[in-house]
Amino acid sequence: MSDLPRLNGIIAALEKGIAFSAFSPIDQQSAIAMTNSKFDGIVFEAEHNPWDAGELSLALQFMLDRRAIAGSGSVAPAVTPLVRVPVNGVEMAQWQAKQALDSGVYGVVWPHISTAEEAYNAVAACRYPRLPDKPNFEPQGIRGDGPTRACRYWGITNQEYYKKADVWPLDPNGEILVVIQIEDTKGIDNLEDMLKNVPGIGVILIGEGDLGQELGYPREYDHPELLKAMAEVVRICKDNNVVVGHPHANPGNMQRIMDEGYRFIMSGPTRSYAGLEKGLELTGRS
């Protein structure tokens, strides 16, 4: 219910300013390592790794630290798990988001969203249906009802879950974060339309790798043309008061990324947590 504390740590951080996250493999050891990290949340990666709902559920269980939960006085996880699903926006898929949310993740990252119709589908797949005369009817929810495992993972009752399992910031008390990735020039061209006509988008995450591929500068993350395209995404998001995210932060570019207005900042923990530590230092959270 609305009197429950905020459960989604990424949303909590965004409500204050900047949230730090990273992609993670869907496996037990990664889950243990990440839940003991200083990230606000992580994104289990299933776009370029195999989709396995069973492994996702198992990894989520290994993110639970009973002593830490008991000591915190809240059922909220120390590090909030999201998942990136495999399907591109044009495929208009919904079932993987449904399975992921029913497993207990607090949000879905949707790759390759290029039109308002695709964005609408992404948000709708993360919402339960309601009657047209109810508040925040659009985007019309299409998620099927089966949250037993999610309720157990969140540590709340079914009725509490129904009240909290809506998308933020459309529902200020919602705990589900919808992240859509803009990864091509078509998506940039349609981004204004998405943000003005599809409520419920929590974060725009730029896919600079794929965008660079299309522009003809693969893996050249500092190329002026790529940076120009990314700056246009940031401008549109700022104009529409929507959080924008950067997927490749590191100690060397962290200050620039923050100065440019990115607020959902992802840095890779593969070799070290140096990017995260730099971000925490710059935000006074270290």
HELIX and SHEET records of a PDB file:
HELIX    1   1 GLY A    9  LYS A   16  1                                   8    
HELIX    2   2 GLN A   28  THR A   35  1                                   8    
HELIX    3   3 ALA A   53  PHE A   62  1                                  10    
HELIX    4   4 ARG A   66  SER A   72  1                                   7    
HELIX    5   5 GLY A   89  GLU A   91  5                                   3    
HELIX    6   6 TRP A   95  SER A  103  1                                   9    
HELIX    7   7 ALA A  116  ALA A  124  1                                   9    
HELIX    8   8 THR A  148  TRP A  154  1                                   7    
HELIX    9   9 ASN A  158  LYS A  164  1                                   7    
HELIX   10  10 THR A  185  ASN A  197  1                                  13    
HELIX   11  11 GLU A  208  LEU A  215  1                                   8    
HELIX   12  12 PRO A  224  ASP A  239  1                                  16    
HELIX   13  13 MET A  254  GLU A  260  1                                   7    
HELIX   14  14 ALA A  274  LEU A  282  1                                   9    
SHEET    1   A 9 ALA A  19  SER A  21  0                                        
SHEET    2   A 9 PHE A 264  SER A 267  1                                        
SHEET    3   A 9 VAL A 243  ALA A 249  1                                        
SHEET    4   A 9 VAL A 203  ILE A 206  1                                        
SHEET    5   A 9 ILE A 176  ILE A 182  1                                        
SHEET    6   A 9 GLY A 107  TRP A 110  1                                        
SHEET    7   A 9 THR A  80  ARG A  84  1                                        
SHEET    8   A 9 GLY A  41  GLU A  45  1                                        
SHEET    9   A 9 PHE A  23  SER A  24  1                                        
SHEET    1   B 6 ALA A  19  SER A  21  0                                        
SHEET    2   B 6 PHE A 264  SER A 267  1                                        
SHEET    3   B 6 VAL A 243  ALA A 249  1                                        
SHEET    4   B 6 VAL A 203  ILE A 206  1                                        
SHEET    5   B 6 ILE A 176  ILE A 182  1                                        
SHEET    6   B 6 VAL A 167  TRP A 168  1                                        
END                                                                             
